[in-house]
């Protein structure tokens, strides 16, 4: 997929980032001259995501060839040993092979791909976009920043987000339960720990301040395991500019209560593609025109993100005793209708 770059060639769209959101944009913009750039030779590697995704992903792509296991819900553990079961009668989420998932999504896109290529700098003017890469300089009418939690494109426009560390340990130990487990304990982290059954393997993880493999190993009494680590962006900031849109992790389109972002990123990828197609029909790539992308995705997931950020700040202020009391107050609550991607909206309504 890597080729010599013609610096005189001007594209309609350059998408930086070959994850789910970037692939979604390029796949939906199939009738435009689109180039997708990714620094990895194999998108999805190294894997930094647990791959637990709700069935809402079926709206965008049915991951049948990527599913390692399925779960019907979650069991939450409080610091004092309390337990809250969030279960459904049917499958609630898939545990997917992220590498295969990303690869299939990328292959579905008809855009030309330029892999194993790093982006060093971007420039956006009234006349167009210039992208300086390890293989040369490219030009386009529009730029889509889908370049992950440490997005160069986001930083170019002076936008920032909270970066929360996350670690994962994979043990070659069968995990066949039909639920995931989460532990909350402020003495260990201001986030949570988790266990996800992956069928032939079991995943353990930790999100938040204090995340470390020694803590994870002691808590779950792990033996030998495969290590993964990354960061998750949280927050709200601008995502539309002159000739430029941000999507996925680059836009901090993640769930503040769990860190998941696949469904949100793909939903916003489709919205971005629709707005870009409108922009080309109108030959208008101004910040004012492209701002309709920000308006539309905020109507779709913005309320959930805002509520999640408020919940996150509240949770940070709680101690273990208060968390135990909240667990007790939720005993007996009907959780069968909770949506994994919009749980706070279900509770608030």
C-alpha positions in Angstrom: 0.0 0.0 0.0 3.0 2.3 0.4 4.1 4.1 -2.8 6.2 6.9 -4.0 4.4 10.2 -3.5 3.7 12.6 -6.3 4.1 16.0 -4.6 2.3 17.7 -7.4 -0.9 15.7 -6.9 -3.7 17.3 -4.9 -6.3 15.1 -3.2 -9.8 15.9 -2.2 -9.3 14.5 1.3 -6.4 13.3 3.4 -7.3 11.2 6.4 -4.5 10.7 9.0 -5.2 7.6 11.0 -6.3 4.1 10.0 -8.4 3.2 13.1 -12.1 2.6 13.0 -13.1 6.3 12.8 -10.6 7.1 10.1 -11.6 4.0 8.1 -15.2 4.9 8.5 -14.7 8.4 7.0 -12.7 7.2 4.1 -15.1 4.3 3.4 -18.1 6.7 3.3 -16.2 9.2 1.1 -15.7 6.5 -1.6 -16.7 8.9 -4.5 -14.1 11.4 -3.5 -10.3 11.2 -4.1 -9.3 10.2 -0.6 -5.9 9.1 0.7 -5.6 7.5 4.1 -2.2 7.7 5.9 -1.2 5.6 8.9 2.2 5.4 10.7 1.7 1.7 11.3 2.6 -1.0 8.8 -0.4 -3.0 10.2 -3.2 -0.9 11.6 -4.4 -2.3 14.9 -0.9 -3.1 16.1 0.3 -2.6 18.7 -3.0 -3.3 20.3 -3.9 -0.8 23.0 -7.6 -1.4 23.4 -9.5 -4.2 25.2 -11.9 -4.6 22.2 -15.0 -4.8 24.3 -17.7 -3.2 22.2 -21.5 -3.0 22.5 -23.8 -4.5 19.9 -24.5 -0.9 18.7 -21.4 -1.5 16.5 -23.7 -3.6 14.3 -25.2 -0.3 13.0 -21.9 0.4 11.3 -20.2 -3.0 10.8 -21.1 -6.5 11.9 -17.9 -7.8 13.3 -18.8 -11.5 12.9 -15.3 -12.5 11.8 -13.6 -10.7 14.7 -15.6 -11.9 17.7 -13.6 -13.9 20.3 -16.3 -14.0 22.9 -19.7 -12.5 23.8 -21.0 -11.2 27.2 -24.5 -10.4 28.5 -23.4 -7.8 31.0 -21.2 -6.8 33.8 -20.7 -7.4 37.6 -19.4 -4.3 39.5 -17.6 -4.7 42.8 -17.5 -1.9 45.4 -14.5 -1.4 47.7 -16.2 -3.0 50.7 -17.3 -6.1 48.8 -20.7 -5.0 47.6 -21.8 -6.2 44.2 -24.1 -4.8 41.4 -25.1 -6.9 38.5 -25.9 -5.2 35.2 -27.1 -8.1 33.1 -29.3 -8.6 30.0 -31.1 -11.7 28.8 -29.3 -11.5 25.4 -25.9 -10.7 24.2 -24.9 -7.1 25.3 -21.4 -6.8 23.9 -18.7 -8.5 21.8 -15.1 -9.1 22.8 -13.4 -8.6 19.4 -10.0 -9.1 18.0 -9.1 -5.4 17.5 -6.3 -6.1 15.0 -8.5 -8.1 12.7 -11.4 -5.6 13.3 -9.2 -2.6 12.2 -7.8 -4.5 9.3 -11.2 -5.5 7.9 -12.5 -1.9 8.3 -9.5 -0.6 6.5 -9.9 -3.0 3.6 -13.5 -2.1 3.2 -12.5 1.5 2.3 -11.7 2.1 -1.3 -9.4 5.0 -0.4 -5.8 4.6 -1.4 -3.7 3.8 1.7 -0.2 4.9 2.6 1.0 2.8 5.5 4.2 2.8 7.5 4.3 6.6 7.0 4.5 9.1 9.8 3.2 12.7 9.6 5.6 15.4 10.8 3.6 18.6 10.2 0.3 19.9 8.8 -0.4 23.3 7.4 -3.9 24.6 6.6 -4.5 27.8 4.7 -7.3 29.4 2.7 -6.0 27.7 -0.4 -5.7 24.1 0.9 -3.9 21.6 3.1 -0.3 20.5 3.2 0.8 17.4 5.0 4.5 16.8 5.5 5.3 13.1 5.9 8.3 10.8 6.1 7.8 10.0 2.4 7.3 13.5 1.1 4.7 16.3 1.1 1.0 15.9 0.1 -1.7 18.4 -0.6 -5.5 18.2 -0.3 -8.6 20.3 -0.1 -9.6 18.9 3.3 -7.9 17.2 6.2 -9.4 14.7 8.7 -7.5 14.1 11.9 -8.2 10.6 13.1 -4.7 10.2 14.5 -5.6 8.9 18.0 -5.2 10.1 21.6 -1.9 12.0 20.9 -3.3 13.6 17.8 -0.8 15.9 15.9 -3.7 17.5 14.1 -5.5 18.3 17.4 -2.3 19.9 18.8 -1.8 21.9 15.6 -5.1 23.7 16.3 -4.2 24.2 20.0 -6.8 21.8 21.4 -6.1 19.7 24.4 -7.7 16.9 26.4 -7.2 15.0 29.6 -5.0 12.0 29.0 -5.7 9.0 31.3 -3.4 6.0 31.4 -4.6 2.5 30.9 -2.9 -0.9 31.0 -3.9 -4.4 30.0 -2.5 -7.8 30.9 -3.5 -10.9 28.8 -3.1 -14.3 30.3 -3.2 -17.6 28.3 -6.0 -18.8 30.6 -9.5 -19.6 29.3 -12.2 -17.0 30.1 -15.6 -18.3 29.2 -18.0 -16.4 31.6 -20.8 -14.4 30.0 -20.0 -11.3 31.9 -17.2 -8.8 32.6 -16.2 -7.7 36.0 -15.1 -4.2 37.3 -13.6 -3.3 40.7 -13.7 0.2 42.2 -11.2 1.0 44.9 -9.8 4.5 45.5 -6.8 3.1 47.4 -5.6 1.6 44.1 -6.8 4.0 41.4 -9.2 6.9 40.8 -10.6 4.8 37.9 -11.2 1.0 38.0 -9.8 -2.4 37.4 -11.4 -5.0 35.1 -11.5 -8.6 34.0 -12.8 -9.6 30.6 -13.2 -13.2 29.4 -11.9 -13.6 25.9 -12.7 -17.2 25.3 -9.3 -18.8 24.9 -7.7 -16.1 27.0 -8.5 -13.7 29.9 -7.8 -10.0 30.0 -7.1 -7.9 33.1 -6.8 -4.2 33.1 -6.6 -0.9 35.0 -7.6 2.6 34.1 -6.7 5.8 35.9 -4.1 7.4 38.1 -1.9 4.8 39.8 -2.2 2.2 37.0 0.8 0.0 37.1 1.6 -3.6 36.2 2.8 -4.5 39.7 -0.5 -3.4 41.2 -2.4 -5.2 38.5 -0.4 -8.4 39.0 -0.9 -8.3 42.8 -4.6 -7.6 42.6 -5.4 -10.5 40.2 -2.5 -12.8 41.4 -1.3 -13.1 37.8 1.4 -15.3 36.5 3.0 -14.7 33.1 1.1 -12.3 30.9 1.3 -10.1 27.7 1.5 -6.4 28.4 -0.3 -3.6 26.7 -0.5 0.1 27.6 -1.9 3.3 26.2 -3.8 6.5 27.0 -7.4 7.6 26.6 -8.4 11.2 25.9 -11.3 12.7 27.9 -12.9 16.1 27.5 -14.8 18.4 25.1 -13.0 20.7 22.7 -13.3 22.1 19.2 -13.4 19.5 16.4 -14.1 21.6 13.3 -11.8 24.2 11.7 -11.0 25.6 8.4 -10.7 22.6 6.0 -10.2 20.3 8.9 -12.2 17.9 11.1 -11.2 15.7 14.0 -12.8 12.3 14.7 -12.5 9.5 17.1 -9.8 9.7 19.8 -8.3 12.7 18.2 -11.7 14.4 18.9 -11.9 12.9 22.4 -15.1 11.1 21.4 -14.8 8.6 24.2 -17.1 7.5 27.0 -15.8 9.2 30.2 -17.1 6.4 32.4 -15.3 3.5 30.6 -12.9 4.9 28.1 -14.4 3.1 25.2 -14.6 4.9 21.9 -15.2 2.5 19.0 -19.0 3.1 18.6 -18.7 6.9 19.2 -15.8 7.2 16.8 -17.6 5.3 14.0 -20.8 7.2 14.5 -18.9 10.5 14.3 -16.9 9.2 11.3 -20.2 8.8 9.4 -21.3 12.3 10.4 -18.0 13.7 9.3 -18.2 12.0 5.9 -21.7 13.4 5.3 -20.6 16.9 6.1 -17.5 16.6 3.9 -19.7 15.4 1.0 -21.9 18.4 1.5 -18.9 20.7 1.6 -17.6 19.4 -1.8 -21.1 19.8 -3.4 -21.1 23.4 -2.2 -17.3 24.0 -2.7 -17.2 25.4 0.8 -14.5 24.3 3.2 -14.8 27.2 5.6 -14.8 26.8 9.3 -18.4 28.1 9.4 -19.6 25.4 6.9 -17.7 22.6 8.5 -19.0 23.5 12.0 -22.2 21.7 11.1 -20.2 18.5 11.8 -19.6 19.6 15.4 -23.3 20.5 15.8 -24.5 17.2 14.5 -22.2 14.9 16.5 -22.9 16.9 19.7 -26.6 16.2 19.1 -25.8 12.5 18.8 -23.4 11.8 21.6 -22.6 15.2 23.2 -25.1 15.0 25.9 -23.8 11.6 27.0 -20.2 12.8 27.0 -21.1 15.9 29.1 -23.1 13.8 31.6 -20.1 11.3 31.7 -17.6 14.1 32.4 -19.8 15.3 35.3 -20.1 11.8 36.6 -16.3 11.4 36.3 -15.7 14.6 38.4 -18.2 13.4 41.0 -16.6 10.0 41.2 -13.1 11.6 41.7 -14.5 13.4 44.8 -15.8 10.2 46.5 -14.1 8.1 49.0 -14.5 4.3 49.4 -17.2 4.6 52.0 -19.3 6.8 49.8 -18.8 4.5 46.9 -20.1 1.6 49.1 -23.2 3.6 50.0 -23.9 4.3 46.3 -23.7 0.6 45.6 -26.2 0.0 48.4 -28.6 2.6 47.0 -28.6 1.0 43.6 -29.5 -2.5 44.9 -32.6 -3.8 43.2 -32.4 -1.3 40.3 -33.7 -2.7 37.0 -30.6 -2.6 34.7 -32.0 -4.8 31.9 -32.6 -1.8 29.6 -29.3 0.0 30.2 -27.4 0.8 27.0 -23.7 0.2 27.3 -23.0 3.4 25.3 -25.6 5.6 26.9 -26.2 4.2 30.4 -26.2 7.6 32.1 -29.0 8.8 29.8 -31.1 5.8 30.7 -30.6 6.5 34.4 -31.2 10.2 34.2 -34.4 9.8 32.1 
